Amino acid sequence: MLLLISPDGVEEALECAKAAEHLDIVDVKKPDEGSLGANYPWVIREIRGAVPADKPVSATVGDVPYKPGTVAQAALGAAVSGATYIKVGLYGCTTPDQAIEVMSGVVRAVKDYRPDAFVVASGYADAHRIGCVSPLALPDIARRSGSDAAMLDTAIKDGTRLFDHVSPAACAEFVRLAHEAGLLAALAGSVKAEDLATLTRIGTDIVGVRGAVCEGGDRNSGRIQPRLVAAFRAEMDRHAQEHATTVAAL
Ligand SMILES: O=C[C@H](O)COP(=O)(O)O
């Protein structure tokens, strides 16, 4: 399982850089603009320059409206700024067709510019609270739009977590559908270390965190701490090892 960490700006990205050996993807966002809030192009560029070259930089394009042209152009902006993972939160899409239209535009805009870029179609575990496409629709939306991964995060960061909205069994189905479609499955949403056993068992490819690696577990007022990133990774490794042992014993 890959570890994606979301700093809110250059200062926190430098903290991520100190913990680079423990993480896999640095995900630039602007949390005060929403769960997948987009940051400025110059921030993405500066963070790209600040983290080791072998660590991919991801950028969120926002909790986007159903405006395919606008979103495609924004996604290209993120790619031009140096992000190779482009994450789109399909906040304003109420039907799978709308979401496919948005993501198809993103895929074309980004891959025409950079064919090896990795496009992530993200929905929300708490979609029922905001009226957007349902979680289990994401793998098919990602597949039909040519995206590379399907993701779930939580839209409303009020302390509720991924499994409060989508049960572990439904998350397992999400992962299964993504894999069946040839995609990676990414899960996030106030994930804590105690969720790692389940996330590992169901075959999650990427886990996204912010709060869990911030001081006091607070994604807003706490800052990302390299020691918490290291501790989270150690837990991930422990669960991966335990899972491998269990599977080998079967
Ligand atoms: O993409 C990952 C999100 O930033 C997760 O943030 P969170 O762990 O604070 O919910």
PDBQT file of the ligand as one rigid body, heavy atoms in Angstrom, charges set to zero:
ROOT
HETATM    1  O1  LIG A 301      -6.134  12.769   0.413  1.00  0.00    +0.000 OA
HETATM    2  C1  LIG A 301      -6.100  12.676   1.630  1.00  0.00    +0.000 C 
HETATM    3  C2  LIG A 301      -6.814  13.631   2.524  1.00  0.00    +0.000 C 
HETATM    4  O2  LIG A 301      -6.153  14.818   2.631  1.00  0.00    +0.000 OA
HETATM    5  C3  LIG A 301      -7.107  13.032   3.832  1.00  0.00    +0.000 C 
HETATM    6  O3  LIG A 301      -7.142  13.984   4.865  1.00  0.00    +0.000 OA
HETATM    7  P1  LIG A 301      -7.619  13.491   6.291  1.00  0.00    +0.000 P 
HETATM    8  O4  LIG A 301      -6.823  12.276   6.639  1.00  0.00    +0.000 OA
HETATM    9  O5  LIG A 301      -7.332  14.628   7.218  1.00  0.00    +0.000 OA
HETATM   10  O6  LIG A 301      -9.076  13.210   6.158  1.00  0.00    +0.000 OA
ENDROOT
TORSDOF 0
